[in-house]
Amino acid sequence: MAGINRRGFLKTTAVAAAGSSIVTASPVAQVSNDPGPAKIEIRDETLLVETKSLRAVFKKGFLTSLQSKAEAREYIQPFDLQARAALQLIYLPHEEVRIDESKFGQVALRQVSPEKAEFVIQSWEGDGIIAISVDTGTGDLVVEPSAYSSRPGVRACRWTMSGIHTDLKLVAPFFQGIRLPLSDALLKDTHWAWPQSWEAGLAILEGAGGGFWVRSEDPAYRYKALHIGSREETQTIGLDTESYGPVEDNLAAGGLAWRINCFQGDWKTPAGAYRDWLWRTYGLDKQENARRPWTKDVHLALSWCPTQPDLLAALAKVLDPRRILLHVPDWRSDPYDENYPNYVASQAGRDFVKAALTAGFRVMPHFNSVDMDPNHPVYNAIRDFQYRDVENKRIQGWSWYQRRVIGVPESNTNRIGHRDKKVMVKVHPGLSTWRSILGDSILKAARDLSLETIFIDVTLVSSNLHNALVENTTSTEGMKRLIDHVGSLGSGLVVGGEGRNEITMQGLSFAQEHLFKSWQENTQGVERTGGCPLNDFLFGRLCRTFGYSALGGRDANEELRMRLHEEHGAIPTLTVRSAREILEPNAAVKKTLDRAKAGN
């Protein structure tokens, strides 16, 4: 096969793809020193694509072969084209509808230009187009799926990639970075919505010495998702283009391009290219240059720091306070998670913050970005702009009862009067009035306590909503505006937040990180999610992370959590209850303190 030239490769591949519904592996073409021009050809209802970096074959809208020119490797294994459709419409709640030639449909392939072609699909349940083009500058393969129907309720269209080689592992920005086989039980039949759980529009399929990547280059805050596998198969990913809510009357989805290319080396090669795109697109050099120098010199963080003065003295004995970041939740005159956005210090909170600042600690009192208490007088002004779930349209937020989370009351009467259950509703941050109200409350507290740094909770929670657009702004863009607004208050504040994604990291200097589906307790198999600091590689120049909860080394589960945070590149973090745990540390706490003293 080493002697097959390019035309021989195209002919052989076309015959193989057209002859059976089971896609067979294409022969690997001889690699030429001349990359040749980008080109698209149609042969026997098969689309053959060549760029300076790859060769690809499409059949019925599926990518059936993907080969790297640099390594002459095939990344797509044989699969059954009839098992699923390359294009689907997704209806509420999670109904998948095939858009293909089954049930009296037809798929036509037509050339649009030398560098673009289209699969035009007429199906019983709807119609669609999968546009395939090449970027001659980068060598990227560009896929733009779209679909529509006369049936209302379209949430998204999904383009499916099947037959992904089992030798490849998925490197993806879930919970700050994972590197796992697609067949891993943690990934099978899972759905990751951008940007709350899919923290950047990037997926890397990495093998020994190289692989391929898929990404969107989208600065328009369009909602998207990555769907992995199904109950029946694992070597499949679905790329969803969502429509903004409300979707009950929506008939179509599309408008987003997915870029694909091959790479040599490890995952840092495509991740570095994506990071470069982020920096160029959002002008992040300016943000990077504006970061306070001391934010890079924090060596230890305490999450949920108790307001105990002797704890400050204990910490100062082991490390320079200027290198310690304190996340302080209990400083207000109101109990934790009640009466937001009221941010008035209690006397004990005031005394602790003053003592910590005087000693040189970096202190982050706890505020909230979008949650508010419906008993607060501000509620009547903003109640029409609460988050509503795009699927069930319920108000998003939470209440606590008997140590478990319950939903927000949908009774207008019962939504108030239950402060003991810590009822909280989320306000759409696209609303300018909310950003103004919150900013004013935070600024007053910052001036009162002479704060340089604050923490605003729940910054990771932005997604497609039933009321997706407020003032023509998504909740994700609104969250970015909110963070930027808070950072600009007074003479400027250093802002920390909860979670880190490609949008929030732009304005946050610190982010409290969650482990893989292990917010309070370890999910089974979480130990397999360490060792891939993808998000730190992508975002760490702007935003550093610290750990969330159960980081006291009190048992094996807490020790594991501490190790996983370390492997994700987080600042060494502790959750302690008293000064004694610092002065008489257990083995895990001692290791963390030693890392902090050594500069991480």
C-alpha positions in Angstrom: 0.0 0.0 0.0 3.0 2.3 0.4 3.0 2.8 -3.3 -0.6 4.1 -3.7 -0.6 7.6 -4.9 -3.2 10.2 -4.0 -5.7 9.4 -6.9 -5.3 5.7 -6.2 -6.1 6.4 -2.5 -9.2 8.4 -3.5 -10.5 5.8 -5.9 -9.9 2.8 -3.5 -11.5 4.6 -0.6 -14.6 5.6 -2.6 -15.2 2.1 -3.8 -14.8 0.7 -0.3 -17.2 3.3 1.3 -19.9 2.9 -1.4 -20.0 -0.8 -1.5 -21.4 -1.6 1.9 -23.3 -0.1 4.9 -20.4 -1.3 7.0 -17.6 1.2 6.6 -14.3 -0.5 6.1 -10.9 0.9 7.0 -9.4 2.8 4.1 -5.9 2.0 3.0 -3.3 4.4 4.3 -1.9 6.6 1.5 1.7 7.3 0.8 2.7 10.5 2.5 4.2 13.1 0.2 6.6 15.9 1.2 4.3 18.2 -0.8 1.1 18.8 1.2 -0.8 19.7 -2.0 -3.8 22.0 -2.2 -6.9 21.7 -0.2 -9.5 19.9 -2.3 -12.9 18.3 -2.1 -14.1 15.7 -4.7 -17.3 13.7 -5.1 -16.9 10.1 -6.2 -19.9 7.7 -6.3 -21.8 9.5 -3.6 -18.7 9.6 -1.5 -17.0 12.9 -0.5 -13.2 12.9 -0.5 -11.4 15.7 1.3 -7.7 16.5 1.4 -6.0 19.4 3.1 -2.3 20.1 3.9 -2.6 18.0 7.1 -5.3 15.3 6.6 -7.3 13.1 4.3 -10.9 12.5 5.1 -13.8 10.5 3.6 -17.6 11.2 4.2 -20.5 8.9 3.4 -24.1 9.8 4.1 -22.9 12.7 6.2 -20.7 10.5 8.4 -17.0 11.0 8.6 -15.9 7.4 7.7 -12.1 7.9 7.4 -9.7 10.4 8.9 -6.0 10.1 8.2 -3.1 12.2 9.3 -0.7 13.0 6.5 2.1 13.5 8.9 1.8 10.0 10.4 -0.3 8.1 7.9 -2.6 6.9 10.6 -6.3 6.1 10.4 -8.4 7.3 13.3 -11.8 6.0 12.3 -12.6 2.3 12.6 -15.3 0.4 10.6 -18.9 1.0 11.8 -22.4 0.4 10.6 -23.9 3.4 8.9 -27.4 2.1 9.5 -27.0 1.9 13.3 -27.6 5.7 13.7 -27.9 8.8 11.6 -25.1 11.3 11.1 -27.6 14.1 11.7 -30.3 14.2 14.3 -32.8 16.6 15.7 -33.0 16.7 19.5 -36.4 17.5 21.0 -37.4 18.1 24.6 -36.7 16.4 26.9 -34.0 14.2 25.3 -35.7 12.7 22.2 -33.4 11.9 19.3 -34.9 11.9 15.8 -33.0 10.7 12.8 -32.6 13.0 9.8 -31.4 10.5 7.2 -32.7 8.4 4.3 -34.5 5.9 6.4 -38.3 5.9 6.2 -38.5 7.2 2.6 -35.8 9.8 2.9 -32.9 10.6 0.6 -29.4 12.0 0.9 -28.0 14.0 -2.0 -24.3 15.1 -2.2 -23.5 18.2 -4.2 -20.4 20.2 -4.9 -20.7 23.9 -4.0 -17.1 25.0 -4.9 -13.7 23.4 -5.1 -13.4 23.7 -1.4 -17.0 23.1 -0.2 -19.7 20.5 -0.6 -23.1 19.7 1.0 -25.0 16.7 2.1 -28.6 17.7 1.5 -30.9 15.4 3.5 -34.7 15.0 3.1 -36.1 12.8 5.8 -39.5 11.7 6.9 -39.2 13.6 10.2 -37.3 16.7 8.9 -34.7 18.1 6.6 -31.1 19.1 7.0 -27.8 20.1 5.5 -24.3 19.1 6.5 -21.9 21.5 4.9 -18.3 20.3 4.5 -15.5 22.7 3.7 -11.8 23.2 4.2 -9.8 26.1 5.6 -6.9 26.4 3.2 -4.9 28.4 5.6 -4.9 26.1 8.6 -5.8 22.8 6.9 -8.8 22.4 9.1 -11.8 20.4 8.0 -15.0 22.4 8.8 -18.4 20.7 9.4 -21.5 22.9 9.7 -24.7 20.8 10.5 -28.2 22.2 10.5 -31.7 20.7 10.5 -35.3 21.7 10.7 -38.8 20.3 10.9 -42.4 21.4 10.9 -42.7 19.9 14.4 -42.1 22.5 17.1 -39.9 21.8 20.1 -36.4 21.5 18.5 -33.8 22.0 21.1 -30.7 21.1 19.1 -29.3 19.4 16.0 -26.5 16.8 16.5 -23.8 15.7 14.2 -22.4 12.4 15.1 -18.9 11.0 14.8 -18.8 7.2 15.0 -16.1 4.5 14.9 -13.5 6.5 16.8 -10.5 4.3 17.2 -10.3 2.5 20.5 -6.6 3.4 20.8 -7.6 7.0 21.3 -8.4 8.7 24.7 -10.7 11.6 25.1 -8.9 14.7 26.6 -11.7 17.2 27.5 -12.3 20.2 29.7 -14.7 18.4 32.1 -14.1 19.3 35.8 -10.8 21.0 34.9 -9.5 18.2 32.7 -9.9 14.5 32.0 -8.0 12.0 29.9 -10.0 8.7 29.6 -11.0 6.1 27.0 -14.5 6.8 25.6 -15.5 3.4 26.9 -14.8 4.4 30.5 -17.9 4.1 32.7 -17.5 7.7 33.8 -18.1 8.8 30.2 -20.5 6.3 28.7 -23.8 7.9 27.6 -23.0 11.3 29.2 -24.0 14.8 28.1 -21.8 17.8 28.6 -23.3 21.3 28.1 -21.2 24.3 27.4 -19.9 26.1 29.4 -21.1 24.8 32.7 -19.9 21.3 32.3 -18.1 21.4 28.9 -15.8 24.2 30.1 -14.4 25.0 26.6 -15.6 24.0 23.1 -12.7 21.6 22.6 -12.4 17.8 22.5 -9.1 16.0 21.8 -8.8 12.4 20.8 -5.2 11.5 21.8 -3.2 8.4 20.9 0.5 7.5 21.0 2.3 10.3 19.3 -0.7 12.2 18.0 -4.4 12.1 17.3 -7.1 14.6 16.2 -9.2 17.3 17.7 -12.6 18.9 17.3 -13.4 22.4 18.4 -15.7 25.4 17.7 -14.3 28.9 17.3 -17.3 30.7 18.6 -17.1 34.1 20.4 -20.9 34.6 20.1 -21.9 32.7 23.3 -24.0 30.1 21.3 -24.9 27.1 23.3 -23.4 23.8 22.4 -22.8 20.4 23.9 -20.7 17.3 23.7 -22.6 14.0 23.9 -20.5 10.8 24.5 -21.6 7.4 23.5 -24.9 5.7 24.1 -26.2 2.7 26.0 -25.3 0.5 23.1 -21.9 1.9 22.0 -18.9 3.9 23.2 -16.8 5.0 20.3 -19.1 7.8 19.3 -19.4 11.5 20.1 -22.2 13.8 19.2 -21.7 17.6 18.7 -24.8 19.5 19.5 -25.7 23.0 18.3 -28.5 24.3 20.5 -31.2 26.9 19.9 -31.7 29.6 22.5 -34.7 29.0 24.7 -37.7 29.1 24.7 -37.7 26.2 22.3 -41.3 25.0 22.5 -42.2 26.7 19.2 -38.7 26.4 17.7 -38.4 24.5 14.4 -34.7 24.6 13.5 -31.1 24.4 14.9 -27.7 25.1 13.4 -25.4 28.0 12.7 -22.2 26.6 14.3 -19.1 25.2 12.6 -17.0 22.4 14.0 -13.4 22.3 13.1 -11.4 19.1 12.9 -7.7 18.5 12.3 -4.9 16.0 13.2 -1.9 16.7 15.4 1.4 15.2 16.4 2.7 15.1 19.9 0.5 15.0 23.0 -2.7 16.9 24.0 -0.8 20.1 24.8 -0.3 20.7 21.0 -4.0 21.2 20.1 -4.7 22.7 23.6 -2.0 25.3 23.0 -3.5 26.2 19.6 -6.9 26.6 21.2 -5.4 28.8 24.0 -3.8 31.0 21.3 -7.2 31.4 19.6 -8.8 32.4 22.9 -6.1 35.0 23.6 -6.4 36.5 20.1 -10.2 36.4 20.0 -10.9 38.0 23.3 -7.8 40.2 23.5 -6.6 38.5 26.7 -3.1 40.0 26.7 -4.7 43.0 28.3 -6.3 41.0 31.0 -3.1 39.1 31.7 -1.1 42.3 32.0 -3.7 43.7 34.4 -3.5 40.8 36.9 -2.0 41.8 40.3 1.5 40.3 40.7 0.7 38.9 44.1 -2.0 36.5 42.6 0.8 34.4 41.1 2.6 34.2 44.4 -0.2 32.5 46.5 1.1 29.2 47.8 -1.7 28.0 50.1 -5.5 28.4 50.1 -8.1 27.8 52.8 -11.6 27.1 51.6 -14.4 27.7 54.0 -12.0 29.4 56.4 -13.5 29.6 60.0 -13.5 33.1 61.5 -11.1 32.0 64.4 -8.4 34.4 65.3 -6.1 31.7 66.6 -6.2 30.1 63.1 -4.5 33.2 61.7 -1.7 32.9 64.2 -1.2 29.2 63.5 -1.0 29.8 59.7 1.4 32.7 60.2 3.8 30.3 61.9 4.1 28.0 58.9 3.9 30.5 55.9 4.1 34.1 55.1 0.5 35.4 55.3 1.0 37.3 52.0 1.1 33.9 50.3 -2.1 32.6 51.9 -5.5 33.0 50.3 -8.5 32.8 52.7 -12.0 32.1 51.4 -14.2 33.4 54.3 -18.0 32.4 54.2 -19.2 33.5 57.6 -18.5 37.2 57.9 -22.0 38.7 57.4 -24.7 39.8 59.9 -26.9 37.2 58.1 -26.4 33.5 58.2 -24.7 31.8 55.3 -26.8 31.7 52.1 -29.5 33.8 53.5 -30.7 37.4 52.7 -28.6 37.9 49.6 -27.8 40.5 48.3 -27.4 41.9 51.8 -23.7 42.1 52.5 -23.2 43.8 55.9 -20.5 42.5 58.2 -21.2 41.1 61.6 -18.9 42.3 64.4 -17.1 39.0 64.6 -16.7 39.0 60.8 -15.5 42.5 60.8 -12.9 41.8 63.5 -11.6 38.7 61.7 -11.3 40.3 58.3 -9.5 43.3 59.8 -7.1 41.1 61.8 -6.4 38.9 58.7 -5.8 42.0 56.5 -3.6 43.6 59.1 -1.5 40.4 59.3 -1.1 40.4 55.5 -3.4 37.6 54.5 -5.2 37.7 51.1 -8.8 37.6 52.3 -11.8 36.8 50.1 -15.1 37.3 51.8 -17.9 35.2 50.3 -20.6 37.0 48.1 -22.9 35.5 45.4 -23.1 36.3 41.7 -26.7 35.4 40.8 -28.4 33.8 43.8 -30.7 35.9 45.9 -33.2 35.4 48.7 -36.8 36.0 47.5 -37.6 37.5 50.9 -35.2 40.4 50.1 -36.9 43.7 49.1 -35.0 43.7 45.8 -36.9 40.6 44.7 -40.0 42.4 43.4 -37.8 44.4 41.1 -36.2 41.5 39.3 -38.6 38.6 39.8 -39.5 38.4 36.1 -35.9 37.6 35.3 -35.2 34.5 37.3 -33.4 31.6 35.6 -36.0 29.1 34.2 -34.9 25.7 33.1 -34.9 25.3 29.3 -36.6 21.9 29.5 -39.1 22.0 32.4 -39.3 25.8 32.8 -39.0 25.6 36.6 -37.3 28.4 38.5 -33.7 27.5 39.0 -32.2 27.7 42.5 -32.4 25.6 45.6 -33.8 25.1 49.1 -32.6 23.0 51.9 -34.7 20.7 54.0 -33.5 17.9 56.3 -30.0 18.1 54.9 -31.1 17.6 51.3 -31.6 20.0 48.3 -35.2 20.6 47.2 -36.4 22.8 44.4 -37.5 26.4 44.5 -41.3 26.8 45.3 -43.3 27.6 42.2 -46.0 29.0 44.5 -45.6 32.8 44.5 -46.9 32.7 48.0 -44.6 30.0 49.4 -41.5 31.3 47.6 -41.3 33.8 50.4 -41.5 33.2 54.2 -39.2 30.2 54.2 -35.8 31.7 54.9 -35.1 28.8 57.4 -35.0 26.5 54.3 -32.5 28.8 52.6 -34.6 29.4 49.5 -32.5 30.9 46.8 -33.4 31.9 43.2 -31.0 32.7 40.4 -31.3 36.1 38.6 -30.3 36.3 34.9 -27.0 38.3 34.9 -27.9 39.8 31.5 -30.2 42.1 33.4 -28.3 45.5 33.9 -30.4 46.3 36.9 -29.3 43.2 38.7 -25.6 43.9 38.0 -26.1 47.4 39.3 -27.8 46.3 42.5 -25.3 43.6 43.2 -22.3 45.9 42.4 -23.6 48.6 44.7 -24.0 46.1 47.6 -20.5 44.6 47.0 -18.9 48.1 46.7 -20.3 49.2 50.0 -19.0 46.1 51.8 -15.6 46.4 50.1 -15.2 50.1 51.2 -16.4 49.3 54.7 -13.9 46.4 55.1 -11.1 47.9 53.0 -11.2 44.8 50.7 -8.9 44.2 47.8 -10.3 40.7 47.0 -13.7 39.2 47.0 -15.3 35.8 46.2 -18.5 35.6 44.2 -20.2 32.2 44.3 -22.0 30.3 41.5 -20.1 32.0 38.7 -20.0 28.6 36.9 -23.8 28.4 36.6 -24.7 29.7 33.2 -26.4 27.7 30.5 -29.2 27.7 27.9 -32.4 28.8 29.6 -36.1 29.0 28.8 -35.5 32.8 29.1 -32.1 32.5 27.4 -31.8 36.2 26.3 -32.3 39.1 28.5 -31.4 42.5 27.0 -30.2 40.4 24.0 -27.7 38.8 26.3 -27.2 35.1 27.3 -26.6 34.2 30.9 -23.1 33.3 29.9 -22.2 36.6 28.4 -24.1 38.2 31.3 -21.9 36.4 33.8 -18.9 37.7 32.1 -20.3 41.2 32.2 -21.1 40.7 35.9 -17.6 39.5 36.8 -16.1 42.4 34.8 -18.4 44.9 36.6 -17.5 43.6 40.0 -13.8 43.7 39.2 -14.1 47.3 38.2 -15.7 48.5 41.4 -14.0 51.3 43.3 -10.3 51.3 42.4 -10.6 47.7 41.2 -11.1 44.4 42.9 -9.4 41.0 42.5 -12.3 38.6 41.9 -12.5 34.9 42.8 -15.4 32.7 41.8 -16.8 29.2 41.7 -15.7 27.0 38.9 -13.6 27.9 35.8 -14.5 27.9 32.2 -13.3 29.7 29.0 -15.7 32.6 29.7 -15.4 33.1 33.5 -11.7 32.7 33.6 -11.3 35.9 31.6 -12.3 38.0 34.6 -11.5 35.8 37.6 -8.1 35.6 39.2 -9.0 32.6 41.4 -11.6 29.9 41.0 -12.8 27.3 43.5 -12.6 24.0 41.6 -14.9 21.0 41.8 -13.8 17.4 41.3 -15.4 15.1 38.7 -19.1 14.7 39.9 -17.7 14.8 43.5 -19.0 18.0 44.9 -19.4 16.8 48.5 -18.6 13.0 48.3 -16.3 11.1 45.9 -18.1 9.5 43.0 -17.1 5.9 42.2 -14.1 5.9 39.9 -13.1 9.6 40.5 -9.5 8.4 41.1 -9.3 7.9 37.3 -9.8 11.6 36.5 -6.5 12.9 37.8 -3.3 13.5 35.9 -4.6 15.8 33.2 -4.3 19.5 34.1 -5.9 20.6 30.8 -7.8 23.7 32.1 -4.8 24.8 34.1 -2.8 24.7 30.8 -5.6 26.6 29.0 -6.5 29.2 31.6 -3.9 29.2 34.4 -2.1 32.3 33.1 -5.2 34.3 34.0 -7.1 32.3 36.6 -5.7 29.9 39.2 -7.8 27.3 41.0 -8.0 26.2 44.6 -9.9 23.2 46.1 -13.5 23.0 47.3 -14.4 20.7 50.1 -13.3 17.8 52.3 -9.6 18.6 52.1 -8.5 17.9 55.7 -6.8 14.6 55.2 -9.0 13.0 57.7 -9.5 9.7 55.8 -8.5 8.1 52.5 -11.3 9.8 50.6 -10.1 13.2 51.6 -6.5 12.3 50.9 -7.6 11.3 47.4 -9.4 14.6 46.9 -6.3 16.5 47.9 -4.2 14.5 45.4 -6.6 15.0 42.6 -6.6 18.8 43.1 -2.8 18.7 43.1 -2.8 16.8 39.8 -5.2 19.4 38.3 -2.7 22.2 39.1 -4.6 23.8 41.9 -3.1 25.9 44.6 -2.5 23.6 47.7 -5.7 23.8 49.6 -7.0 22.9 53.0 -10.4 22.8 54.7 -9.7 22.9 58.5 -11.9 23.4 61.5 -9.3 24.7 64.0 -5.8 26.0 64.5 -4.8 22.6 66.0 -5.1 21.0 62.5 -2.4 23.4 61.4 -0.1 23.1 64.4 -0.5 19.4 64.8 -1.1 18.3 61.1 -2.0 14.8 60.0 0.1 13.3 57.2 -1.9 14.8 54.3 -2.1 18.3 55.8 1.6 18.2 56.5 2.3 17.3 52.9 0.1 20.2 51.7 1.9 22.6 54.1 5.3 21.4 52.9 4.3 21.9 49.3 3.1 25.4 50.1 6.3 26.2 51.9 8.3 24.9 48.9 6.3 27.2 46.6 3.9 24.4 45.4 
